Amino acid sequence: MLHTVELVLTSFIRLFGSRRSLWLENLALRQQLVVFKRKHPRPRLTAFDKLFWVLARKYWPRWKQSLILVSSETIPRWHRTGFRLYWAWLSHHPVSSGGKRISKKLRELIFRMVAENPTWGAPRIHGELQMLGFDVSERTVSRWVQRAPRNPDKIARWNAFLKNHREVISAMDFFTVHTVTFGLLYCFFLIGHDRRRILHFNVTRNPASRWVVQQLLEAFPYEAPHKYLILDRDKKFGFEVIAAIRAIGSRPKLTSFRSPWQNGVAERWVESCRRDLLDHVIVLNERHLKRLLSEYVHYYHEDRTHLGLSKETPGGRVRSDHRGRVIAQARLGGLHHRYDRAA
């Protein structure tokens, strides 16, 4: 629309030549007369009226002399408003660069190559496509490689690996507890993946690498029963801890940065401990916390059923017969109960 009006106005200017100033003046006055004749209490300007004066300002130097409707400062404001609207529209409706869009079949082939060859980059994939007879630029291939869906099965494959090797895997981690007397305390624990048993736990106010090494020696005085030990990249697990893990016959496996799901068994136990116990008690001091954790670990091993163990317990709880009266035994001061059949 803008280009059409500009072309028509330019053609008229060239057509009349020497009389263009008089003609433009008459055209401007007639345009304003049309606006004044509109049946409104106040003349209402349309988008076409504003466009007319914006173009007149661009091509006619004497446009101010015939202007009656508005002040001369209003026209540049209209011009700036038009540019803002144009760029706002352009930001929501990007213009295509003009390149030919590749077919869906070729896009799917690029995605397939990305999934089947994780180490390949855009140049390598572009070379393969050229060998297959596809006429496409490397820049286009690079753009679609970046849009390729990432492999969604990585977590599933990691979970499958953990399940298939859980007999030889253990994990360790820290979590914090706020107390009334000592403030923040650090709880350290080791957990086996096979039966989700807590192999060792302890509490301290000042965690350090040497303290962690001492806990490993207490948990495994002779040799670690697990081949792999998963731990995160906490500073408390320094070089001394890594050396101690190797010394007890296990291999340390560090998780990736900001990937707690890779140590999911340990994280799941922390969540269970908080939800079952720590969220419901006020911890007074270090001694109180150790007693609570000791009772919870016993309840966790002997009484609490686990979805990850097909609703069995880490300690191998024996199923009761379907006869006898059901009795409840309080655990953790009555927070939880164990139910058995009376003999």
N, C-alpha and C positions, 0 to 999 in steps of 0.2 A: 504493500500500500504506500509506504513512504517513498519507495523508488518510483512508483507510478506518478504520484503527485509531483515529485521533483522533476521527472522527465517532461511532463506536460507544461509545467511552469517555465522550464528552461527553453522548451520549443517556442512558446509564445514570446519569450524575451528575444530570442534570435529572429523570430518572424517579423516583429514590428521594428526592430532596430532603433532608429533615432527617436521614435515616438513611444518608446517603452516606458519612460518615466511617467508620461501622462496616462498611458494605459494602465500601468500598475497602480497609480493613484486612484483612478476611477474604479479599478477592481477592488482595491482596499476599501474605498468608501461604500461600494455596493455590498461588499461582504458584511460590513458593519451595519448597513441598513437592513439587511436580511435578519441579522441578530436582533435589532431593535424591534422588528415587526413581529417577533414571536410573542404569542399570547401568554405572557407570564408577568407577574408584578415586577420582576427584575429580569433583565435579559440573561438567559442561561446559555453559557458557552459549552459547546460540544467538543469532543476530541478533535473533530475535523477543523473547527475554528482555531483551536490552539495550534494544530499542525500548520494551518495556513500562515499564521503570523510567525511561527518559528522559521518557515521557509522564506517568508518575506524578509525577515531580519537577515537571513543568510545571503540573499541575492539582490536585495534592493537597499542601497545606502540611505535613502530618504524615507524609510518606513516610519520613523518617529513623527514626521510632520502630518501624516494622515491618521495617526492612531488616536481614537477617541474612547473606545470601550474601556481600556485598562491603562495602567501606567506603563511606562517603557521598561521599568525594572521587572515587571511581571513576565515578559516574554522570555528573558534568559532563565527565569525560574522554571518556566514550563519546559524549556529545553533540557535543563538538568534533570527535571523529574522524568522526562521521557527516556533519557539515558539510563537512569536508575531502574526504571521499569524494564527496559530492554535487557540490561545485564542480569537483573533478577530472573527474568524469564529464561535467559540463556543458561544460567546456572542450573536450572531445573530441567532444561531440555537441551542437553549438549548436542552440538552439531557433529554429525559423523565426519571422520577424517577423510572419507571418500574411498577408503580401501575396500576391497571386495571381502565380504564376510565368508569365512570358511564354512564348509558344510558340517552338519551335525555328525556325520560319519567320521570326518577327519578329527573333530574335537574329541569324540569318544576314543579314537585311536591314540591321540596324544595322552589322554587321561590313562589309557591302558598301559602305555609305555612308561608313564610316570609311576604307576602302581607296581608294575612288574620289575622296574629297574630303579630302585631308590637312589642309587648313586649317579644316575645320569642327569646331566644338565640340559639346557635348551640347545646348545650347539650339537651335542651328541644326538639328541632326538631329531633335530632338524636334518642332520646328515642321514639318519635312517629313513626319514620321510622322503628325502631326495632320491635315495636309492629305490624307494618304492614308486617313484614317479609322481609325487605330489609337488605341485608348484606353489610353494608358500614361503614367505620370508622368515628369517630367523627371529626377527622382532615379534612377528605374530605368534610364532611357536613359544617364545619366551613369555608372552602375555598369557597364553593359555596354560602354560606349565605352572605359572603362579596361581591360576584359578583352579587347578586340578584338586579334587577332593583328597584330603589326606587319608591315609590308611586308618579306618576306624577300629581295626581289630588288634591294635597294639596292646590295649589294656586286656582284651580277652586272651591274647597269647601269653601275656605275663601272668595272668591268673591261672591259665592252664599249666604253665611251667611251675608255678608255686604248688599247685595241687599234685602234679606228677612227681615232685621232688620234696614234698613236705617232710618226709622222714629224715632228711639230711639238712634241713634249714632251721635256724633259730634267728631271733632278732632281739635287739635291745634298743631302749630309748629312755628319755627323761620326760616327766611332766611335773608341773608346779602345783603347789597347794598353799593357800594363804592360811596362816594360823593367827590365833589371838596374841600369843606371847612372843613367838620368834619371827613373825612376819612371813616371808616367803621361804618355803622349803622345797627341795628338789627330790623327787622320787625316781629312783632308778630301778629298772626291772629287765629281766631276760625272759623270753617266752619261746617255747618250742612250737613249730608249725604243725607237727604231726598230731598231737592231742591238745594243742593250745594250753599246755601246762606252763605255769609260772615257775621257771627254773630257779630264779633268785630275785630278791628285791631288797632295797634298803633306802634310807632317807638321810639326807645331809643338808646342811646350810651352805656349805662351800664346795660345790662340785668342781673337780679338777681332774686332769688326766690321770694323775697318780692314784687318786681315789677310785676312779673307774677301773684301773688295772687291778687294784686290790679286790674289788668286787668280782672281777673275772676269775681271779685266783681262788676266791672263796667258792664261787659257783662251780668251777671246774678245777679241783685241786690236782688232778692227774692229767686228764686229756678230755677235750671237748667231744661230746657224743655226736655232734653235728658237723658236717663238712663245711657248711656255709653259714656265716653270721651277717645278717643284714643290719646296717646302721646308716644314719643320715650323716650329713656333713657339718654337724655341730662342732664348734671349736673345742668343746670338752672331749671330743673323740680325736685327740691329736695323734702325733706319730708314736707316742708311747703306747697308746691303746692299740693301734694297728699292729705294732710289733708284738704286743702281748697276745693278741688274737692269733697271730701266726705261730707264736710259741706254744700255745695250747693245742695246736693241730687243726685249726679251722682257717677258713679263707674269708677275709672281710670283703663284703660287697656293699659299696657305697651307693646310696640312691642318688638320683639326679637332683639338681637344684630345684627347690620348690615343687617337689613331687612326693608328698606324703603318702599318696596311694601306693607307691612302690613298697612301702613298709606298712601295708594295710592291716596285717594281723596285729602288730603292736598298737597301731592307732585305734583299732577296733577295741582292744582291751582297755585302753585309756578311756575311751568313750563309755564303755560298760561300767568301769570303776566309778566314773563321775556320776553317771546316771543312776546307778544302783546304790551308791554309798555317799560319795563326797558332796553331792548336791543336797543331801538331806541332813547333814551333821555340821556342827561348828567345831572345827579342829582347834584344840587348845595349845598343844605344843608338840614337840618331836616325838616324845614317848607316846602320847595319845594317838598320833597318826600311825606310828608303827603298829600299835595294838589293833587299830581299826583295819589297817591293810592286812595284817596277819589273819584276822577273822574273815575278812572278805576273800582272801586267797583260798582259805579252807572251804568257804561256802562256794566259791567259784569252781574249785576242783571236784568237790564231792556232791554238791546239791544242784547247782544251776545247770539247766540244759542249754545246749548250744545249737543254733541252726547250722553252723558250719560243720558240726559233728553228727548230722542227721538226728538232732534233738537228743543226743546223749550227753554225758558229762565227761570232762577230761579224766576223772578218776575211775570211770567205768561203773557207774551206779547200776545196781541190779534192779530189774523190774519186779514189782510186787505182783502177787497173785490177785485175781479178781474176787477174792473172798476176804472178809474181815472189815472191820470198821475203819474208816479213814481218820487218821489223826494228824494234827499239825504240830510241827516243831519249829519254834521261833529261831530265826537266824538274824544276826546283826542287830540285836536288841529289839527285834520285832519288825524291822524294816521289811524282811522277807521271811518266808516260811518254806519248810520242806514237808511234803505230804507222803505218808506211808500208810500201809495197811497194818492194823493191830493184829498181833499173833492170836 
